[in-house]
Amino acid sequence: MPVDACEAVPAPMPVDPAPGAPLGHLDSPTEDGIVGPYALVRGWAAGTATGTDAELFVDGEMWAALPLSSRRPDVCDAYPDVGCGTLGFEVRLDFRRLDHCPHLFELVTQHPDGTAQVVGRQRVQRVGQAGIGPRRSVHRIEDARITQALDMIVTADDEVVACFGSWRSTRGWDAHCRNLMTGAEERGAADHETAGVGLALGPSGPLVGFEADSARRTGGPATFGRGIRMNDGAHFWQSVSVGHGFAIAAAARIDGWNSDIFLGEESGEGAWGHLATEGLGVPHRQTFVDPYHLIFTTRYQGSGVPRLIRVDADRNVTVRTYTGLPAGCEGVGTAEIVEGVGLVAGTYSDQLPWRGGSCAEVGLLNPETGATTGWQPVGGADVIDILDLGDGFFAATANFPARVMLFSPELERIDLVSLPGEQVGGLAVQGGELYAASAGHGWAEVFAYPLAVEPVDPPTEADPETPPAPGSEMHFNLVMRQTVQPCSGCGLWFDPQGNAAKEPRLVVRYRDGGREQTHTYQHASGDRPLEAYYLAPPGETGPRSSHQQALLIKESPARIGLVYVDLSDIPPGAEILEARLHLHLHTHEGLANSDRESVLRVSRGVRRWDFDTVDWNQTAAGVPWTTPGGDEGSLIREIRADRDLWGRGFNKANPDADFDFTAHVTALQEDR
């Protein structure tokens, strides 16, 4: 809801408790602060009835209990008469059903006489952003030799693989990676320090790169994917990436901290070749960002030269020197592409906080030049992993103390959760949850957090490109373009393949006058039609009937999808409960088996088009587009192959996909 459409919430009246009445305060969120879909509520309450908790009310509705479970010596010092038991609360709560408007938060306790007492009030703004919910434990290991949580990945089967290791002081434990869903494991060399493990997704499953000694030169097939151990001496900080049809693994030799780069098949099978490189620092993590495999190296224990190593499609190795690093940092330890933002990097420092070091910062890295900009400190020793969450938001982990953080497209930290221990590993998203792991001496644990990512709230002024529909009309008008095309044949093709029941359909569920109603819009239904068409440049079109009720969407050669539905039959005052667009993937060519990277931009269409005459140059006969190929307004959402198709089990074998447009239809209804 645009902010200018919200009901005003006046500044809350201060609470002035009577003598002997309970006291309390909301420390977080602050007055006129903001909350996203999930947020931490923190504060204290004192003088309450014995055995009772505090409660949070939002706009007069009881929202959640706030157990008093922590000590607050600061409150005891300020109010010596209230006693010094457990007065504090700290609870992560779900605010997803609050609209994006100001709301009144009230802290309520029970007076010893049994009456409810408001002891704190804050006016809080609900905004669109990313948020992390309460955690659950997924997997725990207890072994005196374990010290580290390492990398993490999601397989093509939507299963999470997590890796764990040990330091030299705890040798005797064979570090391993574990599929958290099936229990399958791949283990490294026994009795060998494993401070680093590399993971990458190959066509046959994960490739797992372990540190290894000379006794374990190669690995056989893993129980999932392929284990890689290929060196002629002791190596540290193994990292792996897959792209351009081959795999790259990097490691540091302990005789001078130089980098060795190994070249192998993307399946992990066969012999691995060696690309000789010298004096390039210690590789920490690496990634594939077309057109390069990128390897991020740092100094370690005063040795090595931090560099960005690149391997292109022709196996050429080039090196770039980092510039613009924050003072005191040892180099870039990790980086990942964040859609709409760029290559987001995290720093590494070998100086732990108790040695006076703290160099955990996130910024932007130019892969062509090695230049870095926009660094933002996040606290801790170093950044371990970065993960794109969509809509410009991303997550990152940092060490000492262990923490998971969410960031806005402007690199502003917007949420933080602390993990047990001081050392943290990689990140993964599966089933709408964010997975993270931490470790201490003798244990490691994987946690899953509910994750919500909402588009940033629109500006308060109406979008000049998409004025509200006049009167009581409401139009669902989409333009769909591919913005990330990982290969020449990679596109998304939704097609009913001659089955009218599989034609695109929009299902809207709403409540009006206390009754729930469902409207289904589909071309075959006649009374509530949906029109779908894909555009192609002149000279590249097939029979018109092959474009109707089908959506072939590619960046090159250009194919643009259009969807239109008239929703004006939904009563203007109805509450939208759910809106889902159902699309059937072509079962032969709808989604490439290797395509986990395609991204579609779904925008508001700003021109009505005619189903029977629309083409690349015109919306209707004799009526040209302003821009050939379709006129579009603001972004509605993205459709990502990894998150929205593979991540939800949709593919050519399971082709009946659906996509959530509830927020968009709700916004259309509110603009009527």
N, C-alpha and C positions, 0 to 999 in steps of 0.2 A: 504494500500500500504506500503510495507517495506520502511523504511526511506532511505535505500541506493538506492531505485528506484525513489526517488523524484527528481524533478528539484531543483537545488541550488538557494537559494534566498540570494543575497549578503546583507551584512549589509547596512541598509538604510542610504542614505546621510542625514546629518543634515539639518534642515530647518533654513534658515537665512532670516527672513522677512525684506523687505524694510521698511524704516521709514514710519509710518502711516498705514502700512498694518495690517491685523488681526493677532492675536496671538492665540495660543492654545496648548493643550497638552493632550495626552492619558495617564491617570494615570493607567488605567487597561484595557486590559492586558499590562504588562510591556514588555520592550524589551527582546526578546528571551523567553518570558513567554509562557504559554500553555493555550489552550482553549479546552473544551470538546464539546459535542453536543449543549449545551447551555452555555452561559457565560455572565457575567456582563461587560458591557463596560462603563467606567467612565472617566470623564475628564472635560475640560473646553475650552471655546472659547470666545475671546473678540475682540472688534473692528470690528465686522461683520456688514453687511448691516442691517439696521433696519428691524425688523420683520422676519428675516430669522433664520433657524436652522442650526446647523452643520450637516455634513453627514459623514458616514463611508464608505470608499471604500476598497474593498479587492481584491488584485491583479488587480487593475484598474477598477473593476466593482463596481458600486454604490450598497451598501449592505443595508443600513438602514439610515433613518433620526434620528438625535440625538437632540431632543428638549432641548433647553436651559431653564431649569425650576427651578434651585436652585441657591442660593447665595453662593459665594466663597470668603469670607473675606480674605483668604490667598492670593488669586490672586490680590485682590484690594490692599493689603499691598505691594505686590511685584511689581505691575504695576499700580501706582496711576493714570496714565494718561488715562487708558482704561475705567474709570467709574466703578460703583459698582452696576450694575443691576443684573439680573439673568444670570450668566455666566456658570453655571455648568450643566452637563448632567449625567444621570445614567440610563442606559437602559439594560434590559436583552434581549439578541438576540439569534436567532436560527442559529447555524453553522453546522447543521447536514449534509448538502450537500457538505461541504468542505472535500477533501480527507485528510488523515492523513499525512500531509507534512508541511513544513514551508510555510508561506504565508505573504504577505506584507499588513499591515493595514495602511491606510492613513486617517487622519482627515482633512476634506475639509470644508472650509467656503466660504461665498460669500463676496468679497471685496465691500466696499461701491460704487466702480465704476461699479459693476455688474459682474466682472470676478470671476472665481473660484480660490481659493487660498488654497494650501496645507500648513497646519500649524503644522502638526505632523505626524511622521512615526514610526512604530514599526514592527520588524520582529517577527512573532508569530508562534508557533508550534501547529498544530491541532493534538490532541491525542485521543485515544479511552479511554473513561471513562464514568462515569455517570454525568448527568447534569439536572438542573431544569429550566423550561421555565417560561414565564410571568404568573402571577396568575390571576384567576378569582374568584369572590365571588359566593359561592354556597348557603349559608344560613346565615342569620343574625337575632339575637334576641336582642331586646332592652327592658330591664326591670331593674329597679333600684336595684333589689335584687340579680341579677346575678353577679358572680365574677369569675367563673372558667370554662374553657374548660377542659373536662376530657377524658375518653377513647374513642376509635373508633375501628370499626371492619367492615369487608366486609362479607355479608351473602352468603349462598350457591346460592342465586338468583342474586349474583353480585350487591347487593345494599349496600350502605354505611350507617352505623348507628353511630351517634355521640352523646355523652353525655355531659351535662352541669350541674353545681352545684353552691353552694353558701357557704359562710363562716358564722360563728355564728353571726357576726355583721349584717348580712343581712337576718336573718331567716324570714320566712313568704313566701318563694318561694319554691314550691315543685319541686326539681331537677328532670330532666327527660332525657331520651334518645329518639332520633328521627331518624326514617328512612328517609334519605334525598331524596330518590327517591319516596316513597309513602306517606310521611307525617305521617305515623303511629307513635304513641308515647307510651312509658311506663314510668310512673311517680313514684317517690319515695314517702316517707312519707311527708305529707304536714307540713309546718312550722317546718322543721327539717333541721339542717345544713347537707349539703352533700358535703364534701370535697373530697370524693373518690367514684368512681363507678367502678365495675368490669364487664368486658365483656368477654365472651368466646362463641365459636360457637359449639352448640350441635346439635344432629341429628334432633331436632324439630325446630331449629332456635337459635338465640342468647339467652344465659343465661345472665341476667342483675342483678348484685348484688349491691344493694343500701345500704348505711348507713341507719339505721332505729332506731326508738325508740320503747319502749316496747308496744306501742299501735298498731304497725304494724308488727306482728310476722311472718306472711307468706303472700305470694303473689299469686294471682290467675293467670290464663293464660294471658300473655301479648298480645297486638295486634300484636306483632311479637315476637316469642319465649316465654320466661318465665321470669317473675320477681321474684327475690329471696329476701326475707327479713326474716331472721330467727335468732333471738337473744333474750336473756332474759334481756337485758339492753342496754344502749347506746353504739354504736360501731362506729368506724371510719375506714377509708381506706379499704373499701371492695375490694376484688380481687377474681377472679374466673378463673378456668381452667378445661378443659375436656380431659380425656384420660383414657386408660385401662377400658373403659366401665362405668366409673363413673365420677362425678364432685366433685371438691373441691372448697370451698369458704373460705376465710380467712378474719378476721377483728380484730381490736384491741379494747379492752375494755378500757374505760377512767379511770378505777380504777386501775391505775398502769401500763398502756400501755403494757399489756400482750396480746399475740396472742390467738385467738380462731379459731379453724379449724372445718369446717362443711363438712360432707360427704353426698352426695346425688346422685340420679340417673342422668345419663348424659342428660336426657331429661329435668331435672329440676322439674319433677313431684314427688309427694309422699312426705313422711317425710324426714327430714334431721337429720342425726345423728351428735353428737358432739365428736370430738377427743380432749380431754383435753390437753392443752399445757400451760406452764407457763413461764414467764420471757424471752420471745423470741423476744421482740422488736415489732415495729409497722410494719405490712405488707403493702407494697406499691403496687407492682404488682406481678403477678405470671404467669407461663407459663408451658406447658407440653413439656418436652424433654425426650423422651423415654430413660430409664425406669421410669422417675420420674415426678410427679408434683413438680415444684420448686417454693417456696414462698420466696420472697426477703424482709427481714425485716431490719429496721434501728432504731437508736435512734430518739427520738423526744422530744424537749424541755428538754434535759438533762436526759431523762428517757429511759429505755429499753436497751436491749443488742442486737446489730446487729448480725443476724445469717442467714444462709441459711437453710431453712426447706425443707425436702424432704418427699414425700409420694409415696411409691412404689405400685406395682400392688396388693400386699397383704394388702394394707392399713396400712403398717408399717410406722411410723413417725421416721425419723432420723434427726439429726441436725449437721451442720458443722459450724465452726467458720471461718469467713473471715480472710484471711491473706494477707498482701501486699497492703492494701488499701492506697490511697494517704493520706498524713497528713491532718488532719482537716476535713475529710469526715465522715459522720454519718453512712455510710453503702452503700450497693448496693440497688438502688431503682428500677431497671429494668434490664432485660437481655433477649436476644433472640438469637436463633441459626442463624448464617449466614453461608450459604453453602460454604464450602471450607475454612472457617476462624475459626469457633468454636463458643462457647457461648460468645457473645459480651455483656458486662455489662456496665451500666452507674451508676455513683455515685449519692448520695443524700446528701444534706447539709441543716440543719435547719437555717443556718446563711445567711440571705439575703445580697446582695452586699452592701447595705447602712449600714449594721451592720458590715461590714468588711469581710464578708464571700464570697467565690467563690470556689466552688468545683465541677464544671461540668467537668467530665472526662470520657473517654471511654477506656475500656481495656478488657482483656480476663479473664473469670471465669471458673475454673475447678469445675464441679458439683460434682465430687467424693470427692474432698478434701476441697473445699472452697477457695483454693489459687487463688489469682488474680495477673496478670502480665500485662506489656506493657501499662500502663496508659498513655493517651494523653490528656492534658487539652484542652477544647473546648470553654471555656468562659461561664460565667453565674453562677447561684447558683447551679443548679442540672440538671441531665438528666432525662427526663420524659418518653420517649418511644424510642424503637429501632425497625427497620423494615428491614428485608432482602429484597434486590432488585434483587438478582441474580448475577451471575458472580463474587461473592465475594464482591460486593458493598452493602452498607447499608445506611439507613437514620436514623437520630436521631433528637429529639426535645429537647430543653433546655430552662429553665426559666430565666427571669430577665437578659437581655431582651429576649422576645420571638423570637425564631429562629428555622429554619429547616436547617439541615446540611446533606451533603452527604459525605461518607467516602470510601476510596479505601480499597482493601483487606489488605493493610499494616496498616490500622487504621489511615491513613493520611486524614485530611479534605480537600476535593477537591472542594466543593461548599457550599454556605451559602446564605439563603434568610432570611430577617427579616420580622416578622409579626407585625401588630399593637398590642399595649399593651405590658405587661410584663409577662403574664402568658400564657402557651401553653399546649395543650393536646396531645392526641395520634395521630397516623399516620395510613393511609390505602392507598392501591393502587387499583384503579378501572378504567377500560377503558383506560389504558395508562397514567393516571393522578395520581399524589401524592396528597392525601387529608391531610390537617392539619387545626387545629383550634386554635384560641387564644381568650383571653377575658380580659376585664378590668372591673372596677366598673360600672355596669349598662348595659353591652353589651357582646355579644360573637358572633364570626363569623367564618364560615368554608370556607376555600379557596381550590381550586384545581389548581395544577401546572402541565403543560405538563412535562412528565418524559421520559428521554432517558437513557438507560443503554447499553453501548457498551463494548465488550470484550477489555481487555487491548491490546495495540498494540504488535504484535509479535516482537521478537528480530530481529536485523538488519541482522544477518546471517541466511542463509537458514536453515530450520529445517532438520537435517540430516536424520530423519525418513521419511520425505516426500519430496524428491527431486522434482523439477519441472519436469513435463512430457516432454519427448523429443519431439523435432520438434513442430508440430502444434497440437499435441494431447491434449485433456483435459478430465479428468475423474472425475466424481462425485461419490465418493466411501465413504460410511458411515459405521461406526460400532456403534451400539446403545446398551448401557448397563444401567440397573437400578442401581442408586447409593443410593437412599433413598427408602426403602420399608416399609411403615408404618404398614402393617399387613401381615400375612402369605399368604393371598389370594390376596394381592394388587399387581397388575402388570398392564401393558398396553398391550392391544391386538388389533391390527389393522388387519382386515380381510375383504375381499370383500364379503364373505358369498355367493359365487356362482355367483355374478353379475360382469361380466368382466368390466363394466363401473366404478365399485368401486375399481378396483385394484389400487395399489399405482401409482401415476403419478407425474411427475415433469414438471412444466410449467415455461418456461424461456422466458422472453420478453426482446428484445435487439434492439438497433438502429445501423444500418450499412449504411453508405453512405446517411444519411439523412432519411432513411426509417425505420419504426418500423416493427419488425418481431416477431412472437411468435412461439416457438417450444414446442410441447407437447410430453413427453416421457412416454410411458406406455407399459406394456407387450403385451396388446391386440392390440396395433397399428401396431406391426410388423416392420415398417420401422424405427421407433425411439423407440426401446424397453427400458424398465426399468426392472431390475431384483431385486427382493426382496426375502429374505429367512431368516428364523430364525433357529439358532443352538440350539441343546440340547445335553447334555452328552450322551455317549453310553448307550443303554438300556432304555433311556427315550424318544426316538423318536417315532412318529406315522408314518403313511404312508407319503412317501416323498411329495406327492401332497399336504398334509395338511400344509407343511412348506413353499411351494412355493407361492409367491405373498402374503404372510402373515407375520406379524411381532408381535410375542408374546415376550415381553421383561420383564423379572423378574430377581431379584437378587437371590432369592431362592424359588424353585429350579431354577438353572441357565438357562436362555433363552436369547440368544444374537441375535439382529437384524442386518441384512446386507442389504445394498441398493447399487446398482451400475448402473450408466448411463454413456455412452460414449457421451460426449458433443462436440466431435471434429468437428461436422458439423456446429457449430457456428463460423463465420469468426473470425480469430485471432484479428483483429482490432476493432471488434464491441464493443459498449458500453452496458454493462449489465444494464438493467433498473429494472428488478424484477425477482426473482426466488422463487417459492413456491412449497413445497412438500405437496401433498394432500394425506391424509390417512383416511381410513374409520374405525371408531371404531366398533368392534363387538357389535351388539345391545343387546346382552344378558350378555356378560361377558367382554366387552372391558374396562370398568373403573368402579370400585366399587363406589357405591353411596356415601360412607363415605370417599372416598380417595381424600383428598385435598393436600396430602403431597408427593406423589411419584415424583421422579426426575429421568429423563433419561439423561445420558451423551452421547452426539453425537460427535464422534471423526472421524478424517480422517482415512479411511482404507488405509493401506500401501501395501496390497497384492491384486492382482487381483484374483478372485475366480471363479470357474466354477459352473454355475447354476444347472447343472445336476448331479454333483458328490460331491459338497462341503458338509462337515459335521464337527462335533466338532473337529476332529483331522486333517483334511486335507483340503487344499484350492481347490484341484482337485485330481483326481485319482492318488495316488502314490506321491503326493506333500504335505508334512506336513506343518501345521502352525508352526511358530516359538514358539508360545504359544497356546496350545489347547484352542479353544473357540474364536479364532480370533485375529489377530495382528492389533494394532491401533496406530495412531500417536497423533498429537496434538488435543486439544479440539476445536471443532467448535462452539457449543452452548449447552445449556441445554434445555430440554423440561420439564416443571413443570406442574403438574396436576392443581395446583391452578391458576397459571398465564396464562398458554398457552391452557388449556382445559376449566375448569370451568370459568375462568376469561374472556374467549372469547365466552362463550355460547355453548361449545362443550361437549357432554356427550352421553350416550347411546340413549337418546331420540332425539338428534341432532348430529348424528355421523360423519358427513362429515367435518373432521378437516383439517386445513392446517397450515403450518409452514414456516416461512420466512428463506430462505437461500440465500438472495440476496448478503449479504456481502461475504459469502463463494464462490459463483460462480464468483463474481467480482474478488476476490483474485486469484481464479484459472485462470481466463482470464488474469490477469496482470502477472501471473507467466509463461505464455506460451512463 
